[in-house]
Structures are given as structure tokens and as C-alpha cells.
Amino acid sequence: MHPSRLGGTTLVAALLAAGASVPTAAAAAPAPRPSLTAEEQRLDGPVPQEILHRGGFADAAPGFAAALGRTRTLPQAQRLATAEGQRLWRRAVDRAQGRGPGPERAGDLSRDDDRPLYWARLGMTRALQEWKPAFQLSGAQRTELTGRVERSSRGQDSLDLPAGTRVKRVVITGFDPFQLDADPRRSNPSGAAALALDGTTVDTPAGPARIEAAVFPVRWADFADGTVERTLLPHFRPGPRRVDLFTTISQGRPGRFDVERTNGAWRGGYPDNANASRTETVPVPPGVPTVHPQPQWTSTTLPYTAMTTATTGPFPVHDNTEVTEIPAGATEPVDRPDGPTPGSTARAGGGGDYLSNEIAYRATLLRDAVRLPVPGGHLHTPVLQFGPGNTDPATGTVTDPEFVRNRLAITDQVRSLTVVALAHARTP
């Protein structure tokens, strides 16, 4: 995930003609609500509302709010938060994979679109913030309920890997859209790939493989709190359902895939979706297995040579060995095209110094801590760009044929790269 590279906002008046309650472009932005997060405050904008209506998810938050209103105890609310989050995730996966209602209910946005899930989830967490329960609810309890919605609506608590030796087990992860203040139309192809591939089985030369997927927020605080380790650790531990291959995925550079060779233990401070910034060594959450002392670098164990030389789709796939380091004994960072030098301090991995590098670092550090003998690492997808004539956020539309075509092509190539990785997987 390279925050400096992306593109794209807009509105479609046809919704208004159809009677949808979507604000006009000239409508003043709503006043910020102090109790809401920066992400939740974006929800009332015309673009998020259009995406929700055209994606068939406009009913998710109101339905959840109504159900909250019927709860009378904290345990009821906890069960509801988890169940409705899981229901939202399953609904988004079904939509992406061609199941569920037809266009009259699912909306006219391309079924592979990841954005309705993102905005619907924010509607649900906002409903929790605005809910006035019939019983006493502390701030900590409300936060815990929000966490249940977050985890379950991202597929983080429903990774279901089969047991046995007749099927390979794969976990992939994606991300939410980001940089939404610049362009609220943005989609994230890594999240779209996660929805399209979750629960699917692919044929590989090594036999059938089951792919399970989850998505993660673009927020520094969630990573510091251990959301990555909490999700992955149960599937990294020994047992009959232990993963055979994992790939964290995010959006990277225009026009290319990158298999990131090296990941760095540094947060570069670029603002996240909550408009928060962190510049520091990647913090390892307490209570999870880790490596001591904390390493500055971790490495991929994906079969990068095979992945970068096989024909997997329209985009070139690169073996990216670049890092930025402070060499041992020095004080200033330097770029290294061929990886870190001994004793250096990380300032950017191949995937940069944002949350894509961080999820790669966290996942591979956890792999090393539990001595997981399987291939794993990070894959950057091409940037998802709008078509010619639709690049201006002020005048563009929320989708176009090239935008959809490229997202589908990226998902197909992620699937093909997964097959290649499994075919050439070797125990590290």
C-alpha cells in the first residue's frame, strides 16, 4: 500500500430521479459529529451514499440500528454485534461471488465491488455510537461491541480451513479503501480479491486448495492493538487445520504486481483512515509470540522466482528487493536496491513504510516466532485506476468500465499467482 499513489469522486443524478435519498453535489458537508470517528463522519457524503444504494447495502445499517433498539441486555447486544457483522461479511462475499439477490436488490454496481461492504460497516459502527440502549452501557462496553462488528464483518473470526491432507489451506488478506478525503470513490483491489476468493477452492498441480480471506482496516491503532496477530495466530499454530501458505495483499504501484522480498520494522507516519499518524518502530502487541530481540527486517518465503516468471495475467510481476535503511554506524537513511545490509536499521521495506509493509512484517514475524514452516509473504497489486475522462473527483462517476475491468483482472491474477505459489511451494 503506497499512500502517494492512487486516483479519483462523484455523484449520479439518476439516483435522485429514482427517488433515492442521496445528497446533491452542492449540498453542504455535514458538521462533524464529535462522537464519531473520521471514517464514520465521511459516511454522509454523496459518494458513500450512492455506493451504498447502488451496491444494495443501504439497508444494512438501518436494519442493525433497529435490531439494537430491541436489545435489552449487554449479552444480547454482544451476540447481535457478532452475528450481524458475520452476516454483513457473508452478504458481501455472496455478492462478489455471484450469489444472492439479483440487480433489483443487489444494485447495479459491479458485483466484485468492495466498497459497499466498507461503507455499510461504517454505518453499523456509527449506529453503535449513536445507539441509546435501554440499559446502562459504559464507554468500554460500547467499544467492545464495535470491535465485534469490526472483526466479524471483515471475516477475521470466520476463517474456516479444512482439516486433512487432501486439500491445501491458504489464507489471504486484503485492505479497506483508503485516501478517501482526496477521493471517496476509491476501491481497494486487495479487498475485492479477498471477497471474490474467500471460501473458494482452486485446482493446483499440488492438488485442490481452499482459500480463506479476511480484510483489515487502514488504521495504525488497530495494528498496534494486535488485530493481525489475533486473526492469524490460530491458523499458524500446529494442528490439522494449520495453513499451508499465506499471502498478505495490498494495493501498490500503477501497472504492476510486486512480490515484496523484505519487510521493515518502521512506521513512516503517513495519515491513516482515522487521520492519525504514527512514526516509530512497529510495536509488537503484548501476549503474542514474537522474536527476541525484535528484528529490523523479515523476509518473504513465497516462491518469488516462480511467481515473477510465470504467465499469470496482464500485469507484470516484479521481485522487489528495494529497502531504505540507516546503515550500521550511520545516522542518515539510504536506499538499497538489493536489500538491507548487516546491522542496519529499517526505514522502509520493499512495500514502503505504511500499513502494507506493516502487515507483511507482522505476519512474517509471527511466522518466524511460531516456526511456521510454510511459504508466506506480501503481494502488492497494481493501483486500481478510473478510466480516461473519469479521473477528476469533482466531476467523475463512481465507476466506469475500465475501473471494473481492471479490478476483475487484478483479482483473476491474484488467483493465478496463488496457484503458482502453491505449485512451487517449498518448506522454508
Secondary structure, DSSP 4 states (H G I P E B T S, - for coil): --TT-----B--HHHHHTT-----TTSPPPPPPTTS-HHHHGGGSHHHHHHHHHTT-TTHHHHHHHHHHT--SHHHHHHHHHHHHHHHHHHHHHHHTT-SS-HHHH-SS-TT-SHHHHHHHHHHHHHHHH---SS---HHHHHHHHHHHHHHTTTTT---PPPSSSSEEEEEEEE----TTT-TT---HHHHHHHHHTTEEEEETTEEEEEEEEEE-S-HHHHHTTHHHHHHHHHHSSSTT--SEEEEEEE-STT-EEEE-EEESEEE----TTS---EEEPPPPTTS---SSPPSEEE--S-HHHHHHS--SSS-EEEE--EEEE-TT--S-EEETT-PPTT-EEEEBTTBSSHHHHHHHHHHHHHHHTT--S-EEEEEEPP--PPTT---TTTB-S--HHHHHHHHHHHHHHHHHHHHHHHT----
